């Protein structure tokens, strides 16, 4: 049996049909590649904008010059008797946060939850430290201490055995 190559296209229409298929395939690959690169670029930028560094107060004190004007989250506890409003009826509050023996001055504007004043609450402030060393927060989160303390009972979710079954 002898191999014979395929017959060449008999008409110009057949030849251009194959070329148009190849060009549409190439166009699709190029368009898909550009779309994939654009999606990757935008996803990377969104991810970078959504990720903020978490530091404790003592780490912020040690790196205050380096972290100045950088958006970050600072974790600490409210220093007792340090909370003050700037004026009567004002929503701007100044206070101090403490962690691991170090303290920073902070300010936030808005109404604060009662858990903010609980001595066992862990407060996370989101914002930036200014050139004056005061942390200016625009958001806060509080870990409720009761949810993270061990329970006095052995296991409250374990069913109580039936006294008659014993």
GURO-55117 format. One record per residue: z, y, x of N, C-alpha, C in turn; residue number from 1. Coordinates in pm, 1 decimal. Each point is the difference from the previous one (the first is absolute). Layout:
<vexpas>
     n.c3     n.c2     n.c1    ca.c3    ca.c2    ca.c1     c.c3     c.c2     c.c1   k
        Z        Y        X        Z        Y        X        Z        Y        X NUM
...
</vexpas>
This chain:
<vexpas>
     n.c3     n.c2     n.c1    ca.c3    ca.c2    ca.c1     c.c3     c.c2     c.c1   k
      0.0   -116.5     83.2      0.0    116.5    -83.2      0.0    123.9     88.4   1
    -84.3     87.0    -31.2    -16.6    117.4     82.7     58.1    121.4    -73.2   2
     72.4     86.1     76.2     60.9    121.0    -57.0   -104.4    108.6    -10.2   3
     -5.3     62.2   -116.9    -91.0    113.8    -18.5     82.0    118.7    -47.7   4
    -19.4    113.6     62.7     75.8    117.4    -42.7    -39.3     41.2   -141.2   5
     93.2     72.4    -63.4    -26.3     46.4   -136.3   -119.0     93.7     -0.9   6
    -66.7     -2.8   -110.8   -115.8     86.8    -13.0     44.6    145.0     -2.0   7
    -71.8     86.9     67.3     33.6    142.0     -5.7    -20.7     51.9   -141.3   8
     72.2    108.6    -35.1    -17.1     54.2   -134.0   -146.6     30.6    -26.8   9
    -41.4    -35.4   -119.8   -141.6     16.5    -33.5    -31.3    141.3    -46.1  10
    103.9     74.8    -36.6    -29.1    134.5    -48.3    101.3     98.6     57.7  11
    -31.8    123.5     -9.9     88.8    106.6     46.0    125.5      4.9    -86.8  12
    -11.3    -30.6   -128.6    114.3      2.7    -91.4    104.9   -101.6     41.4  13
    -42.5   -119.3     42.2     96.2   -100.7     46.0     70.0     47.1    126.3  14
    -71.4     60.1     91.8     58.3     47.4    125.9     98.9    112.0    -24.8  15
    -30.3     93.6    -86.8     92.8    109.4    -28.1    118.0    -47.7    -81.4  16
    -13.3   -104.0    -78.6    111.9    -56.1    -76.4    107.1    -54.1     92.5  17
    -44.3    -70.1    103.8     95.6    -52.6     98.2     65.6    115.7     74.6  18
    -74.0     99.3     37.2     54.1    115.7     70.8     98.0     76.7    -86.8  19
    -30.5     11.6   -128.6     91.9     73.4    -88.2    129.7    -76.5    -20.1  20
     -9.0   -133.0     -1.4    122.9    -80.9    -10.2     84.5     20.5    124.2  21
    -63.7     -1.6    115.5     73.5     20.5    124.5     58.9    139.9      6.5  22
    -74.8     99.4    -41.9     53.8    135.7      5.9    111.9     19.0   -101.4  23
     -9.1    -60.5   -117.1    109.4     13.1    -96.0    124.1    -73.6     49.8  24
    -19.5   -112.3     68.0    113.5    -72.9     57.3     64.0     82.0    111.1  25
    -81.1     60.7     83.7     51.5     84.6    108.0     72.8    120.6    -59.0  26
    -57.9     59.6   -103.2     65.7    113.7    -66.1    135.6    -41.2    -55.9  27
      5.6   -115.7    -62.0    125.8    -48.5    -56.7    104.0    -22.3    109.6  28
    -41.4    -58.3    111.0     93.5    -25.0    111.1     48.6    131.5     59.0  29
    -89.4     93.7     20.3     38.8    129.9     56.0     92.0     73.5    -97.0  30
    -35.4      1.6   -127.4     83.2     66.5   -100.3    137.8    -66.0     -9.4  31
      4.3   -132.6      1.0    128.0    -71.8     -3.6     85.5     28.7    121.9  32
    -62.6      7.0    116.1     73.4     29.9    122.5     57.3    141.2     -4.1  33
    -79.8     95.8    -43.5     48.0    138.5    -10.3    114.5      8.9   -100.9  34
    -14.2    -66.7   -114.2    106.4      1.9   -101.5    127.7    -64.4     53.9  35
    -13.1   -108.6     72.7    117.0    -67.4     56.8     69.8     88.1    103.0  36
    -76.5     66.5     84.6     58.9     90.2     99.8     69.2    117.3    -68.9  37
    -62.7     57.6   -101.9     60.6    112.3    -72.4    128.2    -43.2    -69.7  38
     -2.3   -116.4    -64.4    120.7    -50.2    -67.0    111.3    -23.9    101.5  39
    -33.2    -57.2    113.3    100.1    -23.6    105.0     59.1    129.3     52.1  40
    -83.6     99.8     18.7     46.0    130.4     48.0     97.4     63.6    -99.9  41
    -37.1      0.9   -127.9     86.6     59.8   -101.5    128.9    -79.7    -17.3  42
     -7.6   -130.8      4.1    121.2    -83.3    -10.8     93.7     26.8    116.5  43
    -54.1     13.1    119.0     82.2     29.1    117.9     69.2    134.5    -13.8  44
    -73.4    103.0    -45.2     60.1    132.3    -16.9    107.2      1.2   -107.6  45
    -22.5    -69.1   -109.3    100.3     -6.1   -107.1    124.3    -72.9     49.6  46
    -20.0   -108.8     71.6    113.5    -77.1     53.0     80.4     84.1     98.9  47
    -67.6     73.9     87.6     70.5     83.7     96.9     79.7    109.3    -70.0  48
    -53.1     54.2   -109.1     70.1    105.2    -72.2    118.0    -51.0    -80.4  49
      1.1   -127.9    -32.8    106.0    -56.3    -82.9    114.1    -60.3     81.0  50
    -17.5    -15.2    128.5    100.8    -62.6     84.5     78.1    109.5     72.0  51
    129.8     -1.5    -19.1     86.2     96.9     65.2    105.8    -74.6     79.6  52
     38.6     57.3    108.6    100.5    -59.9     87.1    137.9     13.0    -64.2  53
     80.6   -105.1     11.5    138.7      0.8    -45.5     90.2      9.2    122.0  54
     91.5     96.9      0.1     95.3     15.1    109.3    138.2     25.1    -58.6  55
    101.0    -44.2     73.3    136.9     33.9    -36.4     32.7    137.2     58.6  56
    104.7     61.4    -50.8     36.8    134.2     41.7     18.4      7.2    151.3  57
     64.8    -98.3     59.9     23.5      4.3    144.5   -130.5     -5.0     78.9  58
    -99.4    -73.7    -49.6   -130.8     -4.2     66.0    -71.3    134.6    -12.6  59
     15.5     64.5   -115.4    -61.0    130.7    -20.3     63.1    103.2     91.8  60
    131.4     -5.0     16.6     67.7     93.8     88.8    -49.7    -18.7    143.4  61
    -18.9   -125.5     41.4    -45.0    -27.9    136.7   -144.8     42.9     22.4  62
    -84.1     -5.8   -103.7   -143.0     28.8     14.7    -43.7    121.2    -81.1  63
     89.4     93.3    -27.1    -30.8    112.1    -89.5   -118.8     83.1     48.3  64
    -10.1     22.6    128.2   -110.2     81.6     52.0   -132.3    -73.3    -16.0  65
     -1.1   -129.6     25.2   -122.8    -79.3    -10.6    -44.5    -12.8   -144.9  66
     93.9    -14.6    -91.5    -31.9    -24.2   -140.9    -12.5    127.5    -82.5  67
     11.2    115.2     62.4     -5.9    126.8    -72.5   -132.2     13.1    -74.6  68
      6.7     39.7   -125.2   -114.2     20.7    -89.9    -74.3   -128.7    -35.7  69
     51.8   -116.2     36.7    -62.2   -127.5    -38.4     63.5    -47.7   -129.9  70
    -82.2    -45.5    -94.9     52.0    -53.4   -126.1     65.4   -134.7     27.9  71
    125.7    -15.3    -39.3     71.5   -124.9     22.3    110.4    -17.6   -101.2  72
     63.2   -116.1      3.9    112.5    -32.7    -87.3    123.9    -13.5     86.5  73
    107.4     68.4    -40.3    125.8     -3.2     73.3    104.8    -68.5    -85.8  74
     71.7    -93.9     61.5     99.6    -79.2    -71.1    139.1     38.3     48.4  75
     90.6     21.4    -95.4    137.3     32.7     33.9     86.7      5.0   -124.2  76
    122.0     46.6     19.1     94.7     15.1   -110.5     43.4    146.0     -7.1  77
     30.9     45.2   -118.9     44.8    137.6    -20.0    135.0     21.0     67.4  78
     11.7    104.6     79.6    126.9     35.1     62.8     88.1     60.3   -109.4  79
    122.5    -51.1    -15.9     87.7     51.1   -106.6     21.8    151.4     12.3  80
     -0.4     66.8   -112.8     25.6    143.8    -15.1   -103.6     89.0     68.7  81
   -117.3    -54.0     33.9   -102.3     82.2     65.4   -104.7     51.8    -98.5  82
     -0.4    -50.4   -121.8   -103.1     36.7    -97.7     29.9    136.8    -59.8  83
   -101.7     88.4     -0.2     13.2    133.1    -60.0   -132.6     39.9    -62.1  84
      6.8     69.2   -112.7   -119.2     62.6    -58.4     -9.5    140.3     58.8  85
   -120.8     52.3     16.3    -17.7    131.0     63.2     47.8    115.0    -86.9  86
     11.3    -20.0   -126.4     50.0    103.1    -89.9     28.4    -62.1   -135.0  87
     66.3     74.1    -84.8     31.0    -53.0   -131.9   -128.5    -17.8    -79.2  88
    -21.6   -119.6    -51.9   -120.2    -31.0    -75.3   -119.3    -35.4     86.9  89
     17.0      2.2    129.8   -110.3    -31.3     91.5    -19.8   -151.1      8.1  90
   -122.8    -41.6     20.0    -30.5   -141.7     18.8    -13.8    -36.2    147.3  91
     11.6     97.7     88.1     -9.6    -24.9    144.1    138.7    -38.9     51.4  92
      6.4   -116.7     63.1    127.8    -50.6     49.9     -6.5    -19.2    150.8  93
    110.2     29.7     64.6     14.1    -27.6    142.8    115.3    -98.1     15.7  94
    -11.8    -88.3     97.2    102.4   -101.7     24.1    -22.7    -59.5    136.8  95
     85.7    -93.4     35.0    -14.7    -70.6    127.2     -9.2   -149.4    -27.1  96
    -84.1    -65.8     78.9     -9.5   -145.5     -2.5     57.8    -53.7    129.9  97
     59.2   -119.8     -8.7     63.7    -60.1    115.8    -42.0   -145.6     10.0  98
    -20.5    -45.1    123.6    -23.4   -141.7     26.2     35.6    -26.6    146.1  99
     78.1   -104.1     19.9     36.7    -45.8    134.9     61.8    111.6     84.2 100
     82.8     80.9    -64.1     74.1    102.5     72.7    -73.2    130.7     23.4 101
   -123.5     13.0    -41.4    -76.4    124.1     18.5    -26.8     62.3   -136.3 102
    -16.3    134.6     -1.3    -22.9     72.3   -124.8   -118.0     94.8     14.4 103
    -68.2     23.9   -111.9   -103.9    102.3     -5.2     21.1     85.1   -124.0 104
    -46.5    122.6      7.5     -2.7     86.8   -117.1   -128.3    -27.8    -76.0 105
      9.6      2.3   -132.2   -116.3    -27.9    -83.5      1.1     91.4   -120.9 106
   -117.9     16.0    -58.5    -13.3     78.3   -122.2   -101.3    -68.0    -91.0 107
     23.0     12.4   -130.0    -91.0    -55.1    -99.7      7.0     86.9   -123.9 108
   -108.6      4.4    -73.2     -3.4     77.1   -122.6    -18.1    -95.0   -117.2 109
     83.9     15.1   -101.5    -13.1    -81.5   -119.3    133.6    -49.9    -51.0 110
     -7.3    -71.0   -110.8    117.8    -60.8    -61.0     23.4   -133.7     69.1 111
    124.0    -27.4     35.0     33.0   -121.1     73.4     78.5    -96.5    -87.9 112
    -23.2   -126.5     21.1     67.1   -106.8    -73.0    147.6     -5.9     41.0 113
     86.3    -48.3    -89.3    142.8    -12.0     31.0     26.5    -95.0    116.0 114
    -85.0   -101.3     17.7     19.2    -92.9    111.7    -14.3     69.1    135.2 115
    -61.7    116.3      1.6    -15.3     77.0    122.9    137.1     30.9     60.0 116
     99.9     16.1    -84.8    133.4     40.6     43.4     95.0   -117.3     20.6 117
    -46.6   -121.9    -20.3     81.8   -118.5     22.9     15.8    -20.1    150.8 118
    123.4    -14.8     49.3     20.2    -11.9    145.3    -60.2   -128.2     59.5 119
    -34.6    -96.9    -83.6    -55.2   -126.2     49.8   -151.8     -6.6    -14.3 120
    -61.9    104.8    -53.0   -144.3     -0.3    -20.8    -73.7     25.9    131.1 121
   -112.2    -70.2     15.4    -88.1     25.8    112.9   -113.4     87.7    -51.3 122
    -12.3    118.6     56.6    -98.2     97.8    -45.8   -118.1      0.4     96.6 123
   -120.1     -2.5    -55.9   -121.8     12.9     79.2    -70.2    127.1    -44.6 124
    -17.0     93.8     93.4    -68.4    125.2    -27.8   -140.4     -5.8     57.9 125
    -96.2     49.6    -75.1   -137.6      9.7     50.4    -31.6    146.4     22.1 126
    -48.2     32.7    119.2    -34.4    138.1     31.0    -26.9     15.9    147.8 127
     34.8    118.3     53.3    -24.4     28.4    141.6    112.9     85.5     54.1 128
     23.0    -12.4    129.6    101.3     82.8     64.8    -68.3    127.0     50.6 129
     61.3    113.2    -31.1    -57.7    128.1     39.1     38.9     39.1    141.0 130
    -53.3    111.9     45.4     29.0     47.8    135.6    146.5     40.2     16.3 131
     66.9     30.7   -112.6    141.8     36.1      5.6     91.4   -122.3      0.0 132
    -56.8   -121.4     -7.3     79.9   -123.2      3.3     47.4    -45.8   -136.6 133
    -34.4     72.2   -106.2     39.2    -38.5   -135.7   -109.3    -88.9    -58.7 134
     40.9   -113.7    -55.7    -94.7    -90.2    -62.5    -27.8     50.1   -140.5 135
   -126.0     28.6    -29.6    -39.8     51.5   -130.5    -61.9   -115.8    -77.5 136
     69.8    -43.7   -103.4    -42.6   -115.9    -77.5    -70.9     44.5   -126.9 137
   -101.3    -78.1    -37.9    -66.2     26.4   -127.7     20.4   -115.0    -97.8 138
     49.0   -113.6     48.8     30.5   -115.2    -85.2    122.7    -71.0     55.5 139
     65.2    -78.2    -86.3    112.1    -81.7     46.3      3.6   -130.2    -77.8 140
     60.6   -100.1     63.1     26.8   -129.4    -64.4    142.2    -39.2     36.3 141
     63.2    -71.1    -91.3    138.3    -42.3     22.8     10.4   -148.8    -25.0 142
     61.2    -70.3     94.7     31.0   -140.9    -21.5    133.3     -5.8    -72.8 143
     -1.6    -65.5   -114.1    122.0    -14.1    -78.3     93.0    -96.7     72.0 144
    119.1     43.1     37.6     86.3    -87.3     79.3     47.4   -123.7    -74.7 145
     14.0      6.8   -130.5     50.5   -114.9    -74.5    -97.7   -116.6      2.4 146
   -128.2     27.4     18.3    -99.0   -107.1      2.1     -3.2    -73.6    133.3 147
     60.9     57.1    102.6     -9.0    -59.0    132.1    135.4    -46.5     53.6 148
    104.0      4.2    -82.8    130.7    -48.1     41.5     17.0   -143.0    -48.3 149
     78.0    -77.9     75.3     22.7   -138.2    -41.2     86.6     -2.0   -125.4 150
    -22.4   -100.5    -82.3     74.6    -12.9   -124.8    132.7    -72.2     25.8 151
    102.6     34.5    -78.6    129.7    -64.4     15.0      0.3   -140.2    -59.5 152
    -82.9    -23.1    -99.3     -7.6   -132.5    -60.0    -94.8    -85.7     81.0 153
     15.9   -133.5    -11.1    -81.1    -89.0     82.6   -147.5     12.2    -32.6 154
    -40.4    -28.5   -123.0   -139.5     14.3    -40.7     -2.1     29.0   -149.4 155
    -19.1    125.1    -38.8      5.4     34.6   -141.7   -116.6    -56.5    -79.5 156
   -104.6    -46.8     66.6   -117.2    -50.1    -70.5      4.9   -150.9    -21.2 157
     96.3    -66.1     60.3     14.4   -144.3    -16.9     66.3    -27.8   -134.8 158
    -53.6    -90.1    -79.3     59.5    -24.8   -131.7    141.9    -59.7     13.6 159
     86.2     39.4    -91.0    137.1    -49.3     -2.5     -2.0   -141.1    -57.7 160
     63.7    -97.1     70.5     -1.4   -138.3    -53.9     75.2     -6.3   -131.8 161
    -48.1    -83.7    -86.6     60.7    -18.7   -131.2    132.1    -75.3     18.4 162
    109.1     56.9    -51.2    132.2    -58.5     18.3     11.4   -136.3    -66.4 163
    -71.6    -23.4   -109.9      7.9   -129.3    -69.8    -80.0   -107.3     72.7 164
    -97.6     38.9     76.6    -82.8    -97.1     70.4     71.9    -59.3    121.1 165
    103.4     64.1     46.2     70.8    -47.2    120.1     98.8   -105.5    -31.0 166
</vexpas>
